[in-house]
Amino acid sequence: PNWDLFDRSLEKIVSISASIASSTFTHAVGKVVNFDSRAWLGANPSQVVDYFRWRQSDATRCALNGWCYWKLREAGKNTREATAMLDGKSVAFKNELLFQYGINFNELPTWQRRGVGLYWEEYNKPGYNPLTQKEVVVTRRRVKVDEELPIKDAYGDFIRTIVLNYSPR
């Protein structure tokens, strides 16, 4: 690319991206929030698939913990009490805790349990070529926001397809 921001230092650009996201979101909602960002290098498609599968599993674990924690806080527990009540507890315990509050974790929207995927998708767009004065169909790319990600092996296959079909532009 033709830019020299921070001498094109990846580490600096990654750290600034988290700062920009944090400050923009904080300003928009009026509450202090923090984002982090990182760069990770996968040496081959298998490592990329493994990494994304781990990230999805971690997102699910964090979502379950988050739901439990905030339900306990809403029930009057302070930070320490809520944290202590969840420390070392099993997934079954946490699901049962939520069920006591009328929440079935597995029935929450998929994006709340597994996260959201952002990736390029191609689509056809009708257009007009003024040089030939003919209607044409062109292929374009846009960022797809996917709130219904598959899980486990299906997610691995999904990521593998994206990785193997990726072509930078």
C-alpha positions, 0 to 999 in steps of 0.5 A, spaced: 500 500 500 502 507 498 502 509 506 507 510 511 503 511 517 507 509 523 513 507 518 508 501 516 509 498 523 504 493 524 505 493 532 503 500 532 498 500 527 495 494 531 495 498 538 492 504 535 486 500 532 484 498 539 485 505 541 481 508 536 475 502 537 475 504 544 475 511 544 470 511 538 465 506 542 466 510 548 464 516 545 458 513 542 455 510 548 457 514 553 461 509 557 468 507 558 469 501 554 476 497 552 478 493 546 484 490 544 487 487 538 493 483 536 496 480 530 497 473 529 501 469 523 498 462 521 504 459 517 499 454 514 491 453 513 491 448 518 494 452 523 489 458 521 483 453 522 485 451 529 486 458 531 479 460 529 476 454 532 480 455 538 477 462 538 470 460 537 470 455 543 473 461 547 468 466 545 463 461 547 466 460 554 466 467 555 459 468 553 457 463 558 461 466 563 459 473 562 451 471 562 452 468 569 456 473 571 451 479 570 445 475 572 449 474 579 450 481 579 443 483 577 441 478 583 445 483 588 452 479 588 458 484 588 464 483 583 467 478 588 461 474 590 459 473 583 466 471 580 467 466 586 461 463 585 463 461 578 470 460 579 472 453 577 465 451 576 463 446 570 459 448 564 453 444 566 453 448 573 453 455 569 447 452 564 443 450 570 445 457 574 442 461 567 436 456 567 434 458 574 433 465 571 429 463 565 435 463 560 437 457 556 444 458 553 443 454 547 437 458 545 440 465 545 441 468 538 447 464 535 451 471 535 451 471 542 454 464 543 459 464 538 461 471 536 460 474 529 464 472 523 466 478 518 469 476 511 469 477 504 463 475 499 463 476 492 456 478 489 454 480 482 452 487 480 448 489 474 452 495 471 452 499 464 458 500 460 458 507 457 464 505 452 460 499 449 453 502 451 451 495 454 448 492 460 454 488 464 454 484 470 460 485 474 463 481 480 464 485 486 466 484 494 463 486 500 464 485 507 459 479 510 457 480 517 455 473 519 451 472 525 449 464 524 456 461 524 456 453 524 460 450 530 465 444 531 467 440 525 462 444 520 466 451 523 473 448 521 470 446 514 467 453 513 474 457 515 478 452 511 474 454 505 475 461 506 482 460 507 483 456 501 479 460 497 482 467 499 485 471 494 488 478 496 486 484 491 
